[in-house]
Amino acid sequence: MAASVLALARLTGRQGGPVDRGAAAASPAAEGVEVAYGSTIKLMHEKTKHRLHSHDVPYGSGSGQQSVTGFPEVDDSNSYWIVRPSPDSSAKQGDAIETGSIIRLQHMRTRKWLHSHLHASPLSGNLEVSCFGGDGQSDTGDYWRLEIEGGGKLWKQDQKVRLRHVDTGGYLHSHNKKYNRLGGGQQEVCGVREKRAENIWLATEGVYLPVNKSK
């Protein structure tokens, strides 16, 4: 199984998987690969090209939970996220993900979940987005509804999507507001309830599991 997954990663031109910190540029052949549950991916913010990122550094305000940022460099292992279904879903590893599905994103390095709540974000005062919990600890604050742009039904690599937080209604959002204390050009990731151009993300580098075939 591992060999087939790595072969698929190479086939798609995405070699920035958990075992390889390098990240290859997208190739035309990579377009159209479906995102399946269990895949380990990076999410790129369309407007700024920063990757969704986390690390074991807490916020100095708000919840004090593990911070989430936008990171400008492609080659960073703290920008990998494992796509998981909600615990009450019947979806299995390898299943394709339809628009409208509720998903969770687990940070590969720290095992915490992409999370949001009503705390104010540090730079803009929008909804804070953090990482929280772990393998045995997850709640509805980790639930995000997938919204595919342009009428597509199944989530695919390099496809424009929005992620809307179930509890707060906020869209996963980023912008050019930079953190001074973190350095490296990291920018704020937050939630906003309005649908904006800055809400758009694309699945890019990663290890994409083969999709289960329908019976």
C-alpha positions as CSV (number, residue, x, y, z in Angstrom):
1,M,0.0,0.0,0.0
2,A,2.8,2.4,1.0
3,A,4.5,1.8,-2.3
4,S,1.3,2.5,-4.3
5,V,0.7,5.8,-2.4
6,L,4.3,7.0,-3.1
7,A,3.9,6.0,-6.7
8,L,0.8,8.0,-6.9
9,A,2.5,11.0,-5.3
10,R,5.2,10.8,-7.9
11,L,2.7,10.4,-10.7
12,T,0.9,13.6,-9.7
13,G,4.1,15.6,-9.5
14,R,3.6,16.1,-5.7
15,Q,6.6,14.7,-3.9
16,G,6.3,16.9,-0.8
17,G,4.8,14.1,1.3
18,P,5.5,13.3,5.0
19,V,8.7,11.4,4.0
20,D,10.1,14.1,1.7
21,R,10.3,17.7,2.8
22,G,10.9,18.8,-0.8
23,A,8.0,20.0,-2.8
24,A,7.7,19.7,-6.6
25,A,5.9,22.2,-8.7
26,A,2.5,21.2,-10.1
27,S,2.6,19.5,-13.4
28,P,-0.3,19.6,-15.9
29,A,-0.8,15.9,-15.4
30,A,-1.5,16.5,-11.7
31,E,-4.7,18.3,-12.3
32,G,-7.9,16.4,-11.6
33,V,-6.5,14.1,-8.9
34,E,-9.2,13.5,-6.3
35,V,-8.6,14.2,-2.6
36,A,-9.5,11.2,-0.6
37,Y,-9.9,10.8,3.2
38,G,-6.5,9.9,4.7
39,S,-4.5,12.0,2.2
40,T,-1.8,14.3,3.6
41,I,-1.9,17.6,1.8
42,K,-0.9,21.2,1.9
43,L,-3.5,24.0,1.4
44,M,-2.5,27.0,-0.5
45,H,-4.2,30.4,-0.1
46,E,-5.1,31.5,-3.6
47,K,-4.5,35.2,-3.2
48,T,-1.2,35.2,-1.3
49,K,0.2,31.7,-2.2
50,H,0.9,31.1,1.5
51,R,0.4,27.5,2.8
52,L,-1.8,26.8,5.8
53,H,0.7,26.2,8.6
54,S,0.9,25.4,12.3
55,H,3.7,24.8,14.8
56,D,4.0,24.3,18.6
57,V,3.8,28.0,19.4
58,P,0.7,29.3,21.3
59,Y,-1.1,32.5,20.7
60,G,-0.2,35.2,23.1
61,S,-3.9,36.4,23.3
62,G,-7.3,34.9,22.8
63,S,-7.5,31.2,23.5
64,G,-3.8,30.7,24.0
65,Q,-4.1,27.6,21.8
66,Q,-1.6,26.5,19.2
67,S,-1.2,29.1,16.5
68,V,-2.1,28.8,12.8
69,T,-0.6,31.0,10.2
70,G,0.0,31.3,6.5
71,F,3.6,30.4,5.6
72,P,5.3,31.7,2.5
73,E,7.8,28.9,1.8
74,V,6.6,25.7,0.0
75,D,9.3,23.5,1.5
76,D,8.1,23.2,5.2
77,S,6.9,20.1,6.9
78,N,4.7,22.0,9.4
79,S,2.3,22.8,6.5
80,Y,1.0,19.2,6.1
81,W,-2.6,18.3,7.1
82,I,-4.3,14.9,7.1
83,V,-7.8,15.0,5.8
84,R,-10.2,13.2,8.1
85,P,-14.0,12.7,8.2
86,S,-16.1,13.6,11.2
87,P,-16.3,10.9,13.8
88,D,-20.0,10.3,13.2
89,S,-19.5,9.9,9.4
90,S,-19.6,6.5,7.6
91,A,-16.8,7.7,5.3
92,K,-13.6,5.5,5.2
93,Q,-10.0,6.2,4.3
94,G,-9.7,6.4,0.6
95,D,-13.3,7.6,0.0
96,A,-13.7,10.6,-2.3
97,I,-14.9,13.8,-0.7
98,E,-18.0,15.5,-2.0
99,T,-18.9,19.2,-1.8
100,G,-20.9,19.9,1.4
101,S,-19.1,17.2,3.3
102,I,-18.0,18.0,6.9
103,I,-14.2,17.3,7.2
104,R,-11.5,17.7,9.8
105,L,-7.9,18.7,9.2
106,Q,-5.3,17.1,11.5
107,H,-1.9,18.8,11.7
108,M,0.6,16.1,10.8
109,R,3.4,17.1,13.1
110,T,1.5,18.0,16.3
111,R,-1.6,15.8,15.7
112,K,-3.9,18.7,16.7
113,W,-7.0,19.7,14.7
114,L,-7.7,22.8,12.8
115,H,-10.1,24.6,15.1
116,S,-12.1,27.8,15.4
117,H,-14.3,29.5,18.0
118,L,-15.5,33.0,19.0
119,H,-12.1,34.3,20.4
120,A,-10.8,37.3,18.4
121,S,-7.9,36.7,16.0
122,P,-4.7,38.5,17.1
123,L,-4.2,41.0,14.2
124,S,-7.6,41.7,12.7
125,G,-10.1,40.9,15.4
126,N,-11.9,38.3,13.3
127,L,-12.6,34.8,14.4
128,E,-9.5,33.1,15.8
129,V,-8.3,29.9,14.0
130,S,-6.1,27.6,16.1
131,C,-5.0,24.0,16.5
132,F,-6.5,22.1,19.4
133,G,-7.1,18.6,20.8
134,G,-5.3,15.5,19.5
135,D,-5.8,11.9,18.3
136,G,-8.2,11.1,21.1
137,Q,-9.7,14.6,21.6
138,S,-11.9,16.3,19.0
139,D,-15.1,18.2,19.1
140,T,-17.4,20.2,16.8
141,G,-15.0,23.1,16.9
142,D,-12.9,21.0,14.5
143,Y,-15.6,20.6,11.9
144,W,-15.3,22.4,8.5
145,R,-17.8,22.2,5.6
146,L,-16.2,21.8,2.2
147,E,-17.6,24.2,-0.5
148,I,-16.3,23.6,-4.0
149,E,-16.3,26.6,-6.3
150,G,-17.6,26.4,-9.8
151,G,-20.1,23.6,-9.4
152,G,-17.7,20.6,-9.0
153,K,-19.0,17.6,-7.0
154,L,-15.8,15.9,-5.8
155,W,-12.8,17.7,-4.2
156,K,-9.8,17.6,-6.5
157,Q,-6.2,18.8,-6.4
158,D,-5.7,22.4,-7.6
159,Q,-9.4,23.1,-7.3
160,K,-10.7,26.3,-5.7
161,V,-12.6,25.5,-2.5
162,R,-13.8,27.3,0.7
163,L,-13.9,25.8,4.1
164,R,-16.7,27.0,6.3
165,H,-16.5,26.4,10.1
166,V,-19.6,24.6,11.2
167,D,-19.9,26.1,14.7
168,T,-19.2,29.8,13.9
169,G,-20.1,30.1,10.2
170,G,-16.7,31.6,9.5
171,Y,-14.8,30.9,6.3
172,L,-11.2,29.9,6.6
173,H,-9.5,33.2,5.6
174,S,-6.1,34.8,5.2
175,H,-4.6,38.1,4.2
176,N,-1.4,40.2,4.1
177,K,-1.4,41.0,7.8
178,K,2.0,39.8,9.0
179,Y,3.2,38.7,12.4
180,N,6.3,40.5,13.6
181,R,7.1,38.1,16.5
182,L,7.0,34.9,14.3
183,G,9.2,36.1,11.5
184,G,9.6,34.4,8.2
185,G,6.8,36.4,6.6
186,Q,4.1,34.5,8.3
187,Q,0.6,36.0,8.0
188,E,-2.6,35.8,9.9
189,V,-5.2,33.0,9.3
190,C,-8.6,33.7,10.7
191,G,-12.3,33.1,10.1
192,V,-14.7,35.6,8.5
193,R,-18.4,35.1,8.1
194,E,-18.6,36.9,4.7
195,K,-17.8,35.1,1.4
196,R,-14.7,36.9,0.0
197,A,-12.0,36.3,-2.6
198,E,-9.6,35.8,0.4
199,N,-11.5,32.7,1.5
200,I,-10.3,30.6,-1.5
201,W,-7.8,27.7,-0.9
202,L,-6.4,24.9,-3.2
203,A,-5.0,21.5,-2.3
204,T,-1.4,21.4,-3.6
205,E,1.6,19.4,-2.5
206,G,1.1,16.1,-0.6
207,V,0.5,12.4,-0.7
208,Y,-2.9,11.7,-2.3
209,L,-4.3,8.3,-1.4
210,P,-5.9,6.3,-4.3
211,V,-9.7,6.7,-4.3
212,N,-11.8,3.7,-3.4
213,K,-13.7,2.5,-6.4
214,S,-17.5,2.3,-6.3
215,K,-18.9,-1.1,-6.2
